[in-house]
Amino acid sequence: MSTLRHARELGELDQFAKDHEADAPGDEAAFNATLKSMAGKSKAVLEAWTPDAPDD
């Protein structure tokens, strides 16, 4: 198993997790800083377009 995506496609997430238990932990502070910097910055959703005169 090489990637998380591959494990998801094959439905083998449990095996992927077992294979990576010994991996070094991630940088929690960097993760939290990135998440915080992204919070509230998503683009606004545009309203649905409605034509003034239907083409029917």
Order of alpha helices (4+ residues) and beta strands (2+ residues): alpha-alpha-alpha
